[in-house]
């Protein structure tokens, strides 16, 4: 049985997933984007494999599902990463509309070529049947530089999602969940109350995967920005002229992934723990981890400058997201995530659980040396 057949057998049998998506049935525009994103994902997997020779092969593929979700799973002694094809459409639609608006990122390209009334605010959401629409194609920026920029931001978002799933596999989350709880996989959006895995454990695994993804992504863009010998010589070079500019684009690319799920408040300290950390807290964890990683790998002053730019990107995303979707500005959850409430009510519990229990439980299943908790996590 081929990897594609095993992938399809598993996903087809899961009522939350769907069959492997035959991209030949997609519109020319969608087929090209799916092929491009799949190539990028497989390159990320190859990079991880070269760094961790002990890692078993991972097969990446698309799931025929219009909703927004991603999965890492084990089946027939093999590892797989699957992303709903609808997630790619959503992200492309979001970023293309942002860069088609001259008031969003006006320093990029020639915004005068864009017309505000060409992109009226609309609710962007998955629509059943769109995967097979023969004429599916989002509104694209008129200016070539802005179109190139939207494609790059979309690649940053997809790269973060793929890196998150790779971390689930590399850090032993899937093998651990299968051994202890009978889970074959972990998915990014599901029930707020999952059994039999304890909610605190489930949240901590998500924290670890977000931190791993942040380190992988920001580490790559920082290398390209600080080492001119590694910097691309084509149009991509514009994104890596300085470290602070590079991380701005990184943050602008990943923040919509968290914003699209709303602005829920941080739960009270004594509230029942749900299976997933609040999305705004996850956003804070990703940005904070990237900052800390830069401070340890490079230096403190550069980390402070980069953090300022990432936070600036985060707030620009708030404006851009509401501008293109028509949603009202909502930052209560975002503010709570950053004012210390997110740390006290959520992240501190997860760090403690990692340090006192989960770290040691994952060690037998991990393919890499796990980061220790506390101040040295992801140093």
C-alpha positions as CSV (number, residue, x, y, z in Angstrom):
1,X,0.0,0.0,0.0
2,X,1.4,3.4,-1.0
3,X,1.7,6.4,1.4
4,X,-1.2,8.1,-0.5
5,X,-3.4,5.0,-0.1
6,X,-2.6,4.7,3.6
7,X,-3.3,8.4,4.1
8,X,-6.6,8.1,2.3
9,X,-7.6,5.0,4.2
10,X,-7.1,6.7,7.6
11,X,-8.6,10.1,6.8
12,X,-11.6,8.7,5.0
13,X,-12.5,6.6,8.0
14,X,-12.4,9.7,10.3
15,X,-15.7,11.5,10.4
16,X,-13.9,14.8,11.2
17,X,-11.5,14.6,8.3
18,X,-12.4,13.3,4.8
19,X,-10.6,11.6,1.9
20,X,-7.3,12.5,0.4
21,X,-8.0,15.4,-1.9
22,X,-7.4,14.7,-5.6
23,X,-6.0,18.1,-6.6
24,X,-6.6,17.3,-10.3
25,X,-10.2,18.0,-9.5
26,X,-9.4,21.6,-8.3
27,X,-9.5,24.7,-10.4
28,X,-6.2,25.6,-12.2
29,X,-5.5,28.4,-9.6
30,X,-6.1,26.2,-6.6
31,X,-4.2,23.2,-8.1
32,X,-1.1,25.4,-8.6
33,X,-1.3,26.8,-5.0
34,X,-1.8,23.3,-3.5
35,X,1.2,22.0,-5.5
36,X,3.3,24.9,-4.4
37,X,2.3,24.7,-0.7
38,X,2.9,20.9,-0.7
39,X,6.4,21.3,-2.2
40,X,7.2,23.8,0.5
41,X,5.8,21.5,3.2
42,X,7.8,18.6,1.9
43,X,10.9,20.8,1.9
44,X,10.3,21.6,5.6
45,X,10.0,17.9,6.3
46,X,13.3,17.2,4.5
47,X,15.1,20.0,6.4
48,X,13.8,18.4,9.7
49,X,14.9,15.0,8.6
50,X,18.4,16.2,7.7
51,X,18.7,17.7,11.2
52,X,17.2,14.6,12.9
53,X,18.3,11.4,11.0
54,X,16.5,9.3,13.5
55,X,13.1,10.8,12.5
56,X,11.0,8.4,10.5
57,X,9.6,9.4,7.1
58,X,6.6,11.8,7.2
59,X,4.1,11.9,4.3
60,X,2.4,15.2,3.7
61,X,-0.9,15.5,1.8
62,X,-4.2,17.4,1.5
63,X,-7.6,16.4,2.9
64,X,-10.8,17.0,1.0
65,X,-12.4,19.2,3.6
66,X,-13.4,22.9,3.2
67,X,-13.0,23.6,7.0
68,X,-9.8,25.0,8.6
69,X,-7.9,22.2,10.3
70,X,-4.6,20.4,10.3
71,X,-3.6,16.9,11.5
72,X,-0.5,14.9,12.5
73,X,-1.1,11.2,12.9
74,X,0.4,7.7,12.9
75,X,-1.1,4.9,10.9
76,X,0.4,1.5,9.9
77,X,3.6,2.4,11.6
78,X,4.1,5.5,9.5
79,X,3.8,9.2,10.2
80,X,1.6,11.6,8.3
81,X,0.7,15.3,8.2
82,X,-2.6,16.4,6.6
83,X,-4.0,19.8,6.1
84,X,-7.5,20.6,5.0
85,X,-7.5,22.1,1.5
86,X,-10.0,24.6,2.7
87,X,-7.4,26.1,5.1
88,X,-5.2,27.0,2.2
89,X,-8.1,28.7,0.4
90,X,-9.0,30.7,3.5
91,X,-5.5,32.0,4.0
92,X,-5.0,32.9,0.4
93,X,-8.4,34.7,0.4
94,X,-7.4,36.6,3.5
95,X,-3.9,37.8,2.5
96,X,-4.9,38.5,-1.1
97,X,-7.7,40.8,0.0
98,X,-5.4,42.5,2.5
99,X,-2.8,43.4,-0.1
100,X,-5.5,44.4,-2.6
101,X,-6.5,47.1,-0.2
102,X,-4.3,50.2,-0.6
103,X,-4.7,51.1,3.1
104,X,-3.1,47.9,4.3
105,X,0.7,47.7,4.3
106,X,0.9,50.9,2.2
107,X,4.7,50.8,2.2
108,X,4.6,47.6,0.1
109,X,4.8,48.0,-3.7
110,X,2.7,50.7,-5.3
111,X,-0.6,50.8,-3.4
112,X,-2.0,53.5,-5.7
113,X,-2.7,50.7,-8.2
114,X,-5.1,49.1,-5.7
115,X,-8.7,50.3,-5.3
116,X,-10.4,50.2,-1.9
117,X,-13.8,49.7,-3.4
118,X,-12.6,46.6,-5.2
119,X,-12.3,44.7,-2.0
120,X,-15.4,45.4,0.1
121,X,-15.4,43.9,3.6
122,X,-16.9,40.4,3.5
123,X,-17.0,37.6,6.0
124,X,-14.3,35.1,4.8
125,X,-15.3,31.6,5.7
126,X,-15.1,28.1,4.3
127,X,-17.9,27.3,1.8
128,X,-18.9,23.7,1.0
129,X,-18.2,22.9,-2.7
130,X,-15.5,25.4,-3.2
131,X,-12.8,22.8,-3.5
132,X,-14.3,21.6,-6.7
133,X,-15.3,24.9,-8.1
134,X,-13.8,25.1,-11.6
135,X,-13.4,28.9,-11.5
136,X,-12.2,29.4,-7.9
137,X,-9.8,32.2,-7.7
138,X,-9.6,35.0,-5.1
139,X,-9.3,38.7,-5.7
140,X,-5.6,39.3,-6.4
141,X,-3.6,42.6,-5.9
142,X,-3.2,44.6,-9.0
143,X,0.4,45.6,-8.2
144,X,2.9,42.8,-8.9
145,X,5.0,43.6,-5.8
146,X,1.9,43.5,-3.6
147,X,0.8,40.2,-5.2
148,X,4.3,38.7,-4.5
149,X,4.1,40.0,-0.9
150,X,0.7,38.4,-0.3
151,X,2.1,35.0,-1.5
152,X,5.0,35.3,0.8
153,X,2.8,36.1,3.8
154,X,0.6,33.1,3.0
155,X,3.8,30.9,2.8
156,X,4.7,32.1,6.3
157,X,1.3,31.1,7.7
158,X,1.4,27.7,6.0
159,X,5.0,27.2,7.1
160,X,4.1,27.8,10.7
161,X,1.2,25.3,10.6
162,X,3.5,22.7,9.0
163,X,6.2,23.3,11.5
164,X,3.7,23.0,14.3
165,X,2.7,19.5,13.0
166,X,6.3,18.5,12.6
167,X,6.9,19.4,16.2
168,X,4.0,17.2,17.3
169,X,5.8,14.2,15.6
170,X,9.4,15.1,16.4
171,X,8.7,15.7,20.1
172,X,6.9,12.4,20.5
173,X,3.4,13.9,21.0
174,X,1.8,11.4,18.6
175,X,3.6,8.3,19.9
176,X,2.9,9.4,23.5
177,X,-0.8,10.0,22.8
178,X,-1.1,6.6,21.1
179,X,0.7,4.7,23.9
180,X,-1.1,6.4,26.8
181,X,-4.5,7.3,25.5
182,X,-5.1,5.3,22.3
183,X,-5.0,8.4,20.1
184,X,-3.7,7.9,16.5
185,X,-3.4,11.6,15.9
186,X,-3.7,15.2,17.1
187,X,-5.7,17.9,15.3
188,X,-5.6,21.6,15.6
189,X,-9.3,22.3,16.1
190,X,-11.7,20.0,17.9
191,X,-13.9,19.6,20.8
192,X,-13.2,21.9,23.8
193,X,-13.5,18.8,26.0
194,X,-11.5,15.8,24.9
195,X,-11.3,12.5,26.6
196,X,-9.4,10.5,27.7
197,X,-6.4,12.8,27.4
198,X,-6.4,15.3,30.4
199,X,-7.1,18.8,29.1
200,X,-4.0,20.2,30.9
201,X,-1.8,17.7,29.0
202,X,-3.5,18.5,25.7
203,X,-3.0,22.2,26.2
204,X,0.7,21.7,27.1
205,X,1.3,19.7,23.9
206,X,-0.2,22.6,21.9
207,X,2.1,25.0,23.7
208,X,5.1,22.9,22.9
209,X,4.1,22.6,19.3
210,X,3.6,26.4,19.0
211,X,6.9,27.1,20.6
212,X,8.7,24.6,18.3
213,X,7.0,26.1,15.2
214,X,8.0,29.7,16.3
215,X,11.6,28.7,16.8
216,X,11.8,26.9,13.4
217,X,10.2,29.7,11.5
218,X,11.9,32.7,13.2
219,X,15.2,30.9,13.2
220,X,15.1,30.5,9.5
221,X,14.1,34.1,8.7
222,X,16.8,35.4,11.1
223,X,19.5,33.3,9.5
224,X,18.6,34.7,6.1
225,X,18.5,38.2,7.5
226,X,21.8,38.0,9.4
227,X,23.9,35.9,7.0
228,X,24.2,37.5,3.6
229,X,25.7,34.4,2.2
230,X,22.4,32.5,2.8
231,X,20.2,35.3,1.6
232,X,18.2,34.7,-1.6
233,X,19.3,36.6,-4.7
234,X,15.8,36.7,-6.2
235,X,12.8,38.7,-5.3
236,X,12.6,37.0,-1.9
237,X,15.7,39.0,-0.8
238,X,13.5,42.0,-0.1
239,X,12.0,40.2,3.0
240,X,15.4,39.7,4.7
241,X,17.2,43.1,4.4
242,X,17.3,43.6,8.2
243,X,16.4,41.3,11.1
244,X,13.7,43.6,12.4
245,X,12.1,43.8,9.0
246,X,12.3,40.0,8.5
247,X,10.5,39.3,11.8
248,X,7.8,41.9,11.0
249,X,6.9,39.9,7.9
250,X,7.1,36.6,9.9
251,X,4.7,38.0,12.5
252,X,2.3,39.5,10.0
253,X,2.2,36.1,8.3
254,X,1.4,34.0,11.4
255,X,-0.8,36.4,13.4
256,X,-3.9,36.0,11.2
257,X,-3.8,32.3,11.9
258,X,-4.6,33.1,15.5
259,X,-6.9,36.0,14.9
260,X,-9.2,34.1,12.6
261,X,-10.6,32.1,15.6
262,X,-11.8,35.2,17.5
263,X,-10.8,37.2,20.5
264,X,-12.1,35.1,23.4
265,X,-11.2,36.3,26.9
266,X,-8.6,34.4,28.9
267,X,-10.4,32.1,31.3
268,X,-10.5,32.8,35.0
269,X,-7.7,31.2,37.0
270,X,-10.2,28.7,38.6
271,X,-12.1,27.9,35.4
272,X,-12.3,24.4,34.0
273,X,-9.4,23.7,31.7
274,X,-10.4,23.2,28.1
275,X,-8.5,21.0,25.6
276,X,-6.9,23.9,23.7
277,X,-5.2,27.0,25.0
278,X,-7.0,30.3,24.2
279,X,-5.9,31.4,20.7
280,X,-4.8,34.8,21.9
281,X,-2.5,33.1,24.5
282,X,-1.1,30.9,21.8
283,X,-0.4,34.0,19.7
284,X,1.4,35.5,22.7
285,X,3.4,32.3,23.3
286,X,4.5,32.2,19.7
287,X,5.7,35.8,19.6
288,X,7.3,35.6,23.1
289,X,9.1,32.4,22.2
290,X,10.5,33.9,19.0
291,X,11.7,36.9,21.0
292,X,13.4,34.7,23.6
293,X,15.0,32.5,21.0
294,X,16.5,35.6,19.2
295,X,17.8,36.9,22.6
296,X,19.6,33.6,23.2
297,X,20.8,32.8,19.7
298,X,21.8,36.4,18.8
299,X,21.6,39.1,21.5
300,X,19.2,40.9,23.9
301,X,19.2,44.3,22.1
302,X,18.3,42.7,18.8
303,X,15.6,40.7,20.5
304,X,14.0,43.8,21.9
305,X,14.0,45.5,18.5
306,X,12.6,42.4,16.9
307,X,9.9,42.1,19.5
308,X,8.8,45.7,18.9
309,X,8.4,45.0,15.2
310,X,6.6,41.7,15.8
311,X,4.1,43.5,18.2
312,X,3.7,46.3,15.6
313,X,2.9,43.6,13.0
314,X,0.4,42.0,15.4
315,X,-1.6,45.2,15.8
316,X,-1.4,46.0,12.1
317,X,-2.9,42.5,11.5
318,X,-5.8,43.5,13.8
319,X,-6.6,46.5,11.6
320,X,-6.1,44.6,8.4
321,X,-8.2,41.6,9.5
322,X,-11.2,43.8,10.5
323,X,-10.8,45.9,7.4
324,X,-11.2,43.0,5.0
325,X,-13.7,40.9,7.0
326,X,-16.0,43.6,8.3
327,X,-15.6,42.3,11.9
328,X,-15.5,44.8,14.7
329,X,-12.2,45.5,16.3
330,X,-11.9,43.2,19.3
331,X,-8.8,43.1,21.4
332,X,-9.9,42.2,24.9
333,X,-8.5,38.6,24.7
334,X,-5.4,40.0,23.1
335,X,-4.8,42.5,25.9
336,X,-5.4,39.9,28.6
337,X,-2.9,37.6,26.9
338,X,-0.2,40.2,27.1
339,X,-1.0,42.0,30.4
340,X,0.0,39.1,32.5
341,X,-3.4,37.4,32.8
342,X,-2.5,34.9,30.1
343,X,0.7,34.0,31.9
344,X,-1.0,33.7,35.4
345,X,-4.1,31.9,34.2
346,X,-2.8,29.7,31.4
347,X,0.9,29.6,30.4
348,X,2.3,29.3,33.9
349,X,0.1,26.2,34.5
350,X,1.4,24.7,31.2
351,X,5.0,25.4,32.0
352,X,4.6,23.8,35.4
353,X,2.9,20.8,34.0
354,X,5.7,20.4,31.4
355,X,8.4,20.8,34.0
356,X,6.9,18.5,36.7
357,X,5.3,15.8,34.6
358,X,5.0,15.9,30.8
359,X,8.7,16.5,30.0
360,X,9.8,13.2,31.5
361,X,6.8,11.3,30.1
362,X,7.6,12.4,26.5
363,X,11.3,11.6,26.7
364,X,11.0,7.9,25.7
365,X,8.9,8.9,22.6
366,X,10.8,12.0,21.4
367,X,13.2,11.9,18.4
368,X,15.1,15.0,19.7
369,X,16.4,16.4,22.9
370,X,13.4,18.1,24.4
371,X,13.7,21.7,25.7
372,X,13.7,21.9,29.4
373,X,11.1,24.1,31.1
374,X,11.6,27.3,32.9
375,X,13.9,30.1,31.6
376,X,15.8,27.7,29.4
377,X,12.8,26.4,27.4
378,X,13.8,26.6,23.7
379,X,17.1,28.3,24.5
